[in-house]
Amino acid sequence: MKGHIAAGLALALAGCGGEAAAPAPGGSTSAAATTEAAAETSAAPEPNFVERRNGIYYYLSQVSENDQKDGRGVGHAVGFRYLGKAADGDFKVAGVTDGGATVMTATCSDPCKIIHVSTGEAVGYEPTTVIGGVFTDAMNGLLEVAPAKHGTTSK
């Protein structure tokens, strides 16, 4: 079992490293090229969500092999509310239905390495997964904290 967990974590974390900037033509990097490269890397990151509606951020899952066989060309839309950053520094999100009902919550520290889900699961952070994309957006400051719902109780 430990071997499966280690292999899963290795795969989940693969590809998280950044790429180095290429030197300018001629083999040297000028001060202007270095400044331009720094400006490009400090530009606001693109969000992973495809739509925001009523405080719910929607992300598209990848199309599964079975869905492709059934003629489906687009992944499922999955909704999340951003619940903010807790006092302990963890980011917290809620997976929700279109109507806004919470079906699960998840937390991840900063930097995010392991995502802890309210179902009891702990999964490795991988930015290319739906939940990884949600936490990437949260860490990049691209999500607004969802307003508290009136008339509901906290769990």
MDTraj code that builds the backbone (N, CA, C; nanometers):
import mdtraj as md
import numpy as np

residues = "MET LYS GLY HIS ILE ALA ALA GLY LEU ALA LEU ALA LEU ALA GLY CYS GLY GLY GLU ALA ALA ALA PRO ALA PRO GLY GLY SER THR SER ALA ALA ALA THR THR GLU ALA ALA ALA GLU THR SER ALA ALA PRO GLU PRO ASN PHE VAL GLU ARG ARG ASN GLY ILE TYR TYR TYR LEU SER GLN VAL SER GLU ASN ASP GLN LYS ASP GLY ARG GLY VAL GLY HIS ALA VAL GLY PHE ARG TYR LEU GLY LYS ALA ALA ASP GLY ASP PHE LYS VAL ALA GLY VAL THR ASP GLY GLY ALA THR VAL MET THR ALA THR CYS SER ASP PRO CYS LYS ILE ILE HIS VAL SER THR GLY GLU ALA VAL GLY TYR GLU PRO THR THR VAL ILE GLY GLY VAL PHE THR ASP ALA MET ASN GLY LEU LEU GLU VAL ALA PRO ALA LYS HIS GLY THR THR SER LYS".split()
xyz = np.array([
    [0.0832, -0.1198, 0.0000],
    [0.0000, 0.0000, 0.0000],
    [0.0865, 0.1246, 0.0000],
    [0.1947, 0.1254, 0.0824],
    [0.2807, 0.2430, 0.0877],
    [0.3429, 0.2724, -0.0480],
    [0.3741, 0.1679, -0.1236],
    [0.4314, 0.1868, -0.2561],
    [0.3347, 0.2568, -0.3494],
    [0.2058, 0.2205, -0.3384],
    [0.1034, 0.2853, -0.4223],
    [0.0886, 0.4321, -0.3852],
    [0.0923, 0.4616, -0.2535],
    [0.0787, 0.6007, -0.2095],
    [0.1980, 0.6827, -0.2571],
    [0.3188, 0.6285, -0.2413],
    [0.4386, 0.7005, -0.2842],
    [0.4370, 0.7237, -0.4352],
    [0.3960, 0.6215, -0.5113],
    [0.3903, 0.6369, -0.6562],
    [0.2852, 0.7403, -0.6955],
    [0.1710, 0.7387, -0.6278],
    [0.0655, 0.8356, -0.6560],
    [0.1097, 0.9771, -0.6264],
    [0.1801, 0.9938, -0.5125],
    [0.2286, 1.1271, -0.4784],
    [0.3333, 1.1744, -0.5787],
    [0.4203, 1.0843, -0.6209],
    [0.5227, 1.1228, -0.7187],
    [0.4573, 1.1686, -0.8491],
    [0.3556, 1.0946, -0.8947],
    [0.2863, 1.1343, -1.0174],
    [0.2104, 1.2642, -0.9984],
    [0.1482, 1.2813, -0.8812],
    [0.0686, 1.4020, -0.8567],
    [0.1549, 1.5270, -0.8526],
    [0.2776, 1.5140, -0.8040],
    [0.3642, 1.6302, -0.7915],
    [0.4520, 1.6535, -0.9135],
    [0.4532, 1.5598, -1.0076],
    [0.5351, 1.5768, -1.1281],
    [0.4856, 1.6967, -1.2072],
    [0.5767, 1.7729, -1.2615],
    [0.5402, 1.8860, -1.3457],
    [0.5111, 2.0126, -1.2694],
    [0.5382, 2.0152, -1.1385],
    [0.5108, 2.1362, -1.0604],
    [0.6225, 2.2383, -1.0723],
    [0.7402, 2.1984, -1.1194],
    [0.8527, 2.2908, -1.1287],
    [0.8366, 2.3870, -1.2438],
    [0.8935, 2.5053, -1.2294],
    [0.8873, 2.6053, -1.3350],
    [0.9960, 2.5830, -1.4374],
    [0.9854, 2.6518, -1.5505],
    [1.0859, 2.6443, -1.6549],
    [1.1725, 2.7685, -1.6500],
    [1.3014, 2.7506, -1.6771],
    [1.3938, 2.8637, -1.6788],
    [1.3738, 2.9436, -1.8064],
    [1.3950, 3.0737, -1.7985],
    [1.3840, 3.1591, -1.9160],
    [1.5000, 3.1303, -2.0105],
    [1.4722, 3.1284, -2.1392],
    [1.5752, 3.1024, -2.2387],
    [1.6587, 3.2276, -2.2590],
    [1.7909, 3.2098, -2.2826],
    [1.8738, 3.3273, -2.3076],
    [1.8361, 3.3941, -2.4395],
    [1.8685, 3.5219, -2.4500],
    [1.8415, 3.5975, -2.5721],
    [1.9234, 3.5396, -2.6866],
    [1.8782, 3.5616, -2.8122],
    [1.9559, 3.5130, -2.9260],
    [2.0994, 3.5645, -2.9178],
    [2.1932, 3.4787, -2.9504],
    [2.3335, 3.5142, -2.9406],
    [2.3952, 3.4562, -2.8142],
    [2.3146, 3.3930, -2.7289],
    [2.3680, 3.3215, -2.6142],
    [2.3798, 3.4021, -2.4866],
    [2.3563, 3.5332, -2.4874],
    [2.3678, 3.6094, -2.3636],
    [2.2325, 3.6709, -2.3308],
    [2.2142, 3.7002, -2.2049],
    [2.0897, 3.7614, -2.1605],
    [2.1186, 3.9057, -2.1239],
    [2.0572, 3.9989, -2.1960],
    [2.0784, 4.1399, -2.1678],
    [1.9940, 4.1815, -2.0491],
    [2.0266, 4.2979, -1.9909],
    [1.9496, 4.3505, -1.8787],
    [1.8056, 4.3758, -1.9210],
    [1.7857, 4.4255, -2.0444],
    [1.6509, 4.4524, -2.0933],
    [1.5724, 4.3221, -2.1073],
    [1.6388, 4.2179, -2.1595],
    [1.5719, 4.0886, -2.1749],
    [1.5381, 4.0298, -2.0384],
    [1.6267, 4.0460, -1.9412],
    [1.6024, 3.9959, -1.8067],
    [1.4849, 4.0690, -1.7436],
    [1.4789, 4.2022, -1.7601],
    [1.3682, 4.2809, -1.7064],
    [1.2375, 4.2415, -1.7733],
    [1.2396, 4.2216, -1.9060],
    [1.1196, 4.1814, -1.9792],
    [1.0719, 4.0444, -1.9330],
    [1.1640, 3.9502, -1.9149],
    [1.1275, 3.8164, -1.8681],
    [1.0684, 3.8233, -1.7281],
    [1.1250, 3.9080, -1.6420],
    [1.0718, 3.9230, -1.5061],
    [0.9318, 3.9814, -1.5096],
    [0.9073, 4.0770, -1.5985],
    [0.7750, 4.1377, -1.6104],
    [0.6729, 4.0357, -1.6578],
    [0.7131, 3.9482, -1.7519],
    [0.6226, 3.8455, -1.8028],
    [0.5860, 3.7462, -1.6936],
    [0.6829, 3.7074, -1.6101],
    [0.6551, 3.6090, -1.5055],
    [0.5766, 3.6693, -1.3909],
    [0.5801, 3.8028, -1.3744],
    [0.5048, 3.8646, -1.2659],
    [0.3650, 3.9067, -1.3100],
    [0.3320, 3.8845, -1.4375],
    [0.1977, 3.9165, -1.4856],
    [0.0966, 3.8282, -1.4130],
    [-0.0235, 3.8799, -1.3975],
    [-0.1278, 3.8045, -1.3280],
    [-0.1512, 3.6710, -1.3975],
    [-0.1561, 3.5622, -1.3196],
    [-0.1792, 3.4301, -1.3803],
    [-0.3224, 3.4176, -1.4318],
    [-0.3384, 3.3354, -1.5310],
    [-0.4714, 3.3073, -1.5859],
    [-0.5455, 3.2157, -1.4892],
    [-0.6733, 3.2419, -1.4644],
    [-0.7486, 3.1533, -1.3749],
    [-0.7778, 3.0194, -1.4420],
    [-0.7966, 2.9180, -1.3603],
    [-0.8333, 2.7854, -1.4096],
    [-0.9844, 2.7706, -1.4241],
    [-1.0624, 2.8536, -1.3525],
    [-1.2078, 2.8414, -1.3639],
    [-1.2528, 2.8961, -1.4980],
    [-1.3640, 2.8425, -1.5481],
    [-1.4145, 2.8851, -1.6782],
    [-1.5336, 2.9786, -1.6659],
    [-1.5961, 2.9815, -1.5480],
    [-1.7098, 3.0696, -1.5276],
    [-1.7296, 3.0928, -1.3783],
    [-1.7793, 3.2124, -1.3471],
    [-1.8178, 3.2437, -1.2095],
    [-1.9614, 3.2914, -1.2141],
    [-2.0457, 3.2307, -1.1321],
    [-2.1868, 3.2669, -1.1291],
    [-2.2392, 3.2525, -0.9868],
    [-2.2942, 3.3615, -0.9336],
    [-2.3522, 3.3614, -0.7988],
    [-2.2539, 3.3111, -0.6928],
    [-2.1282, 3.3507, -0.7058],
    [-2.0271, 3.3134, -0.6079],
    [-1.9729, 3.1722, -0.6230],
    [-2.0163, 3.1014, -0.7269],
    [-1.9672, 2.9658, -0.7529],
    [-1.8715, 2.9724, -0.8716],
    [-1.7538, 2.9165, -0.8519],
    [-1.6545, 2.9078, -0.9590],
    [-1.6673, 2.7705, -1.0239],
    [-1.6803, 2.7692, -1.1570],
    [-1.6963, 2.6433, -1.2289],
    [-1.5673, 2.6060, -1.3010],
    [-1.5309, 2.4795, -1.2859],
    [-1.4123, 2.4217, -1.3475],
    [-1.4576, 2.3047, -1.4342],
    [-1.3885, 2.2804, -1.5449],
    [-1.4217, 2.1683, -1.6322],
    [-1.3270, 2.0522, -1.6069],
    [-1.3862, 1.9348, -1.5878],
    [-1.3048, 1.8145, -1.5726],
    [-1.2590, 1.7683, -1.7105],
    [-1.1590, 1.6827, -1.7112],
    [-1.1144, 1.6254, -1.8374],
    [-1.2179, 1.5235, -1.8837],
    [-1.2241, 1.5015, -2.0127],
    [-1.3179, 1.4046, -2.0679],
    [-1.2582, 1.2653, -2.0487],
    [-1.3345, 1.1793, -1.9817],
    [-1.2863, 1.0427, -1.9580],
    [-1.2918, 0.9622, -2.0870],
    [-1.2212, 0.8504, -2.0868],
    [-1.2209, 0.7632, -2.2036],
    [-1.3625, 0.7121, -2.2322],
    [-1.4367, 0.6765, -2.1266],
    [-1.5747, 0.6294, -2.1442],
    [-1.6631, 0.7389, -2.2016],
    [-1.6464, 0.8634, -2.1513],
    [-1.7253, 0.9749, -2.2044],
    [-1.6940, 0.9981, -2.3517],
    [-1.5664, 0.9851, -2.3895],
    [-1.5287, 1.0018, -2.5300],
    [-1.5959, 0.8971, -2.6168],
    [-1.5997, 0.7729, -2.5665],
    [-1.6648, 0.6647, -2.6409],
    [-1.8140, 0.6918, -2.6572],
    [-1.8725, 0.7600, -2.5575],
    [-2.0149, 0.7939, -2.5639],
    [-2.0402, 0.9216, -2.6426],
    [-1.9352, 0.9794, -2.7023],
    [-1.9504, 1.0965, -2.7863],
    [-1.9437, 1.2291, -2.7119],
    [-1.9091, 1.2259, -2.5849],
    [-1.9006, 1.3497, -2.5070],
    [-1.7665, 1.4173, -2.5389],
    [-1.7700, 1.5450, -2.5761],
    [-1.6481, 1.6151, -2.6151],
    [-1.5979, 1.7138, -2.5117],
    [-1.6779, 1.7380, -2.4067],
    [-1.6415, 1.8356, -2.3049],
    [-1.6573, 1.7704, -2.1686],
    [-1.5698, 1.8067, -2.0753],
    [-1.5778, 1.7523, -1.9403],
    [-1.6967, 1.8066, -1.8632],
    [-1.7180, 1.7507, -1.7461],
    [-1.8267, 1.7945, -1.6584],
    [-1.7887, 1.9253, -1.5900],
    [-1.8857, 2.0127, -1.5705],
    [-1.8636, 2.1358, -1.4951],
    [-1.8775, 2.1032, -1.3468],
    [-1.7788, 2.1449, -1.2684],
    [-1.7769, 2.1185, -1.1249],
    [-1.7697, 2.2529, -1.0538],
    [-1.8618, 2.2770, -0.9596],
    [-1.8711, 2.4057, -0.8921],
    [-1.8042, 2.4070, -0.7558],
    [-1.7383, 2.5186, -0.7240],
    [-1.6718, 2.5382, -0.5947],
    [-1.6967, 2.6793, -0.5443],
    [-1.7094, 2.6915, -0.4135],
    [-1.7102, 2.8217, -0.3464],
    [-1.5791, 2.8318, -0.2706],
    [-1.5200, 2.9501, -0.2730],
    [-1.3980, 2.9738, -0.1961],
    [-1.4387, 3.0241, -0.0586],
    [-1.3983, 2.9525, 0.0449],
    [-1.4366, 2.9868, 0.1813],
    [-1.3312, 3.0699, 0.2533],
    [-1.2168, 3.0912, 0.1891],
    [-1.1144, 3.1782, 0.2462],
    [-0.9978, 3.1037, 0.3061],
    [-0.9144, 3.1811, 0.3731],
    [-0.7944, 3.1283, 0.4364],
    [-0.8194, 3.1271, 0.5871],
    [-0.8043, 3.0119, 0.6470],
    [-0.8308, 2.9952, 0.7898],
    [-0.7190, 3.0558, 0.8735],
    [-0.7427, 3.0668, 1.0019],
    [-0.6435, 3.1228, 1.0946],
    [-0.5134, 3.0431, 1.0924],
    [-0.5223, 2.9132, 1.0642],
    [-0.4018, 2.8303, 1.0596],
    [-0.3279, 2.8419, 0.9266],
    [-0.3815, 2.9233, 0.8332],
    [-0.3157, 2.9458, 0.7049],
    [-0.3633, 2.8550, 0.5936],
    [-0.4510, 2.7586, 0.6249],
    [-0.5019, 2.6692, 0.5215],
    [-0.6076, 2.7391, 0.4364],
    [-0.6045, 2.7112, 0.3062],
    [-0.7096, 2.7555, 0.2159],
    [-0.8243, 2.6560, 0.2291],
    [-0.9484, 2.7043, 0.2183],
    [-1.0646, 2.6154, 0.2302],
    [-1.1620, 2.6440, 0.1176],
    [-1.2089, 2.5361, 0.0523],
    [-1.3072, 2.5462, -0.0542],
    [-1.4200, 2.4475, -0.0271],
    [-1.5341, 2.4725, -0.0893],
    [-1.6478, 2.3812, -0.0796],
    [-1.6902, 2.3415, -0.2198],
    [-1.7028, 2.2114, -0.2419],
    [-1.7616, 2.1621, -0.3655],
    [-1.9114, 2.1741, -0.3518],
    [-1.9770, 2.2348, -0.4517],
    [-2.1192, 2.2649, -0.4399],
    [-2.1972, 2.2219, -0.5633],
    [-2.3276, 2.2074, -0.5432],
    [-2.4189, 2.1830, -0.6547],
    [-2.4499, 2.3163, -0.7212],
    [-2.5188, 2.3127, -0.8341],
    [-2.5591, 2.4373, -0.9005],
    [-2.6440, 2.5243, -0.8090],
    [-2.7215, 2.4609, -0.7217],
    [-2.8049, 2.5343, -0.6279],
    [-2.7284, 2.5894, -0.5085],
    [-2.5997, 2.5560, -0.4983],
    [-2.5164, 2.6081, -0.3907],
    [-2.5049, 2.5180, -0.2694],
    [-2.5699, 2.4009, -0.2707],
    [-2.5604, 2.3090, -0.1571],
    [-2.4206, 2.2477, -0.1513],
    [-2.3604, 2.2495, -0.0338],
    [-2.2259, 2.1943, -0.0159],
    [-2.2312, 2.0423, -0.0148],
    [-2.1464, 1.9806, -0.0965],
    [-2.1376, 1.8347, -0.0998],
    [-2.0079, 1.7841, -0.0380],
    [-1.9083, 1.8710, -0.0276],
    [-1.7821, 1.8380, 0.0381],
    [-1.7018, 1.9642, 0.0590],
    [-1.6071, 1.9595, 0.1508],
    [-1.5129, 2.0690, 0.1680],
    [-1.3723, 2.0120, 0.1568],
    [-1.2769, 2.0993, 0.1295],
    [-1.1375, 2.0571, 0.1185],
    [-1.0484, 2.1715, 0.1655],
    [-0.9346, 2.1349, 0.2235],
    [-0.8374, 2.2334, 0.2694],
    [-0.6992, 2.1966, 0.2179],
    [-0.6158, 2.2994, 0.2073],
    [-0.4770, 2.2784, 0.1686],
    [-0.3935, 2.3914, 0.2264],
    [-0.2735, 2.3584, 0.2701],
    [-0.1847, 2.4593, 0.3281],
    [-0.1221, 2.5438, 0.2183],
    [-0.0443, 2.6421, 0.2579],
    [0.0264, 2.7291, 0.1638],
    [0.1745, 2.7210, 0.1953],
    [0.2561, 2.6564, 0.1141],
    [0.2255, 2.6011, -0.0180],
    [0.1471, 2.4704, -0.0069],
    [0.0682, 2.4451, -0.1068],
    [-0.0194, 2.3282, -0.1101],
    [0.0585, 2.2054, -0.1560],
    [0.0524, 2.1007, -0.0757],
    [0.1155, 1.9739, -0.1140],
    [0.0178, 1.8580, -0.1017],
    [-0.0633, 1.8591, 0.0045],
    [-0.1637, 1.7557, 0.0269],
    [-0.2982, 1.8236, 0.0472],
    [-0.3982, 1.7792, -0.0250],
    [-0.5338, 1.8315, -0.0124],
    [-0.6122, 1.7364, 0.0772],
    [-0.6689, 1.7919, 0.1834],
    [-0.7467, 1.7120, 0.2783],
    [-0.8948, 1.7370, 0.2514],
    [-0.9660, 1.6286, 0.2204],
    [-1.1064, 1.6368, 0.1810],
    [-1.1938, 1.5916, 0.2980],
    [-1.3115, 1.6517, 0.3124],
    [-1.4017, 1.6191, 0.4234],
    [-1.4488, 1.4747, 0.4214],
    [-1.4308, 1.4053, 0.3107],
    [-1.4676, 1.2635, 0.3015],
    [-1.3676, 1.1745, 0.3724],
    [-1.2574, 1.2350, 0.4197],
    [-1.1526, 1.1577, 0.4854],
    [-1.0341, 1.1291, 0.3945],
    [-1.0474, 1.1619, 0.2681],
    [-0.9381, 1.1402, 0.1736],
    [-0.8321, 1.2487, 0.1868],
    [-0.7096, 1.2112, 0.1576],
    [-0.5996, 1.3066, 0.1442],
    [-0.5351, 1.2762, 0.0097],
    [-0.5314, 1.3750, -0.0789],
    [-0.4776, 1.3541, -0.2131],
    [-0.3631, 1.4516, -0.2388],
    [-0.2697, 1.4083, -0.3198],
    [-0.1582, 1.4938, -0.3557],
    [-0.2042, 1.6096, -0.4424],
    [-0.1441, 1.7248, -0.4195],
    [-0.1749, 1.8441, -0.4992],
    [-0.1141, 1.8305, -0.6372],
    [-0.1954, 1.8454, -0.7386],
    [-0.1513, 1.8467, -0.8786],
    [-0.2315, 1.9555, -0.9483],
    [-0.1657, 2.0639, -0.9915],
    [-0.2378, 2.1779, -1.0464],
    [-0.3235, 2.1482, -1.1696],
    [-0.2980, 2.0380, -1.2406],
    [-0.3748, 2.0087, -1.3614],
    [-0.5046, 1.9341, -1.3329],
    [-0.5292, 1.8952, -1.2064],
    [-0.6565, 1.8336, -1.1715],
    [-0.7560, 1.9440, -1.1390],
    [-0.8833, 1.9112, -1.1330],
    [-0.9851, 2.0117, -1.1013],
    [-0.9578, 2.0705, -0.9631],
    [-0.9462, 1.9865, -0.8607],
    [-0.9263, 2.0380, -0.7249],
    [-0.7923, 2.1105, -0.7131],
    [-0.6919, 2.0630, -0.7844],
    [-0.5626, 2.1318, -0.7855],
    [-0.5742, 2.2690, -0.8487],
    [-0.6534, 2.2803, -0.9557],
    [-0.6764, 2.4092, -1.0202],
    [-0.7481, 2.5071, -0.9290],
    [-0.8413, 2.4553, -0.8481],
    [-0.9126, 2.5402, -0.7529],
    [-0.8133, 2.5988, -0.6527],
    [-0.7284, 2.5131, -0.5950],
    [-0.6326, 2.5620, -0.4962],
    [-0.5251, 2.6508, -0.5591],
    [-0.4887, 2.6252, -0.6848],
    [-0.3958, 2.7135, -0.7544],
    [-0.4559, 2.8528, -0.7658],
    [-0.5833, 2.8590, -0.8045],
    [-0.6510, 2.9884, -0.8144],
    [-0.6577, 3.0573, -0.6778],
    [-0.6850, 2.9807, -0.5733],
    [-0.6909, 3.0383, -0.4382],
    [-0.5544, 3.0938, -0.3978],
    [-0.4494, 3.0173, -0.4192],
    [-0.3150, 3.0612, -0.3814],
    [-0.2703, 3.1822, -0.4619],
    [-0.3193, 3.1946, -0.5854],
    [-0.2835, 3.3078, -0.6708],
    [-0.3719, 3.4296, -0.6474],
    [-0.4640, 3.4203, -0.5512],
    [-0.5493, 3.5340, -0.5183],
    [-0.6560, 3.5630, -0.6225],
    [-0.6957, 3.4635, -0.6992],
    [-0.7915, 3.4835, -0.8073],
    [-0.9365, 3.4580, -0.7667],
    [-0.9576, 3.4109, -0.6439],
    [-1.0931, 3.3800, -0.5979],
    [-1.1348, 3.4756, -0.4878],
    [-1.2609, 3.5146, -0.4901],
    [-1.3166, 3.5981, -0.3847],
    [-1.3875, 3.5078, -0.2840],
    [-1.3763, 3.5426, -0.1568],
    [-1.4419, 3.4649, -0.0530],
    [-1.5927, 3.4743, -0.0715],
    [-1.6580, 3.3581, -0.0680],
    [-1.8035, 3.3530, -0.0847],
    [-1.8703, 3.4170, 0.0359],
    [-1.9763, 3.4928, 0.0123],
    [-2.0482, 3.5522, 0.1253],
    [-2.1140, 3.4435, 0.2089],
    [-2.1228, 3.4674, 0.3393],
    [-2.1886, 3.3717, 0.4277],
    [-2.3362, 3.3692, 0.3952],
    [-2.3932, 3.2498, 0.3963],
    [-2.5359, 3.2364, 0.3680],
    [-2.6128, 3.2633, 0.4973],
    [-2.7173, 3.3427, 0.4887],
    [-2.8003, 3.3714, 0.6044],
    [-2.8995, 3.2574, 0.6237],
    [-2.9267, 3.2254, 0.7527],
    [-3.0246, 3.1223, 0.7828],
    [-2.9691, 2.9820, 0.7762],
    [-2.8366, 2.9686, 0.7657],
    [-2.7768, 2.8356, 0.7664],
    [-2.6865, 2.8248, 0.8878],
    [-2.6587, 2.7041, 0.9260],
    [-2.5715, 2.6816, 1.0414],
    [-2.4392, 2.6253, 0.9955],
    [-2.3371, 2.6537, 1.0718],
    [-2.2039, 2.6015, 1.0397],
    [-2.1927, 2.4586, 1.0881],
    [-2.1144, 2.3812, 1.0173],
    [-2.0909, 2.2425, 1.0587],
    [-1.9522, 2.2296, 1.1146],
])
top = md.Topology()
chain = top.add_chain()
for i, resn in enumerate(residues, 1):
    res = top.add_residue(resn, chain, resSeq=i)
    for name in ("N", "CA", "C"):
        top.add_atom(name, md.element.get_by_symbol(name[0]), res)
traj = md.Trajectory(xyz[None], top)
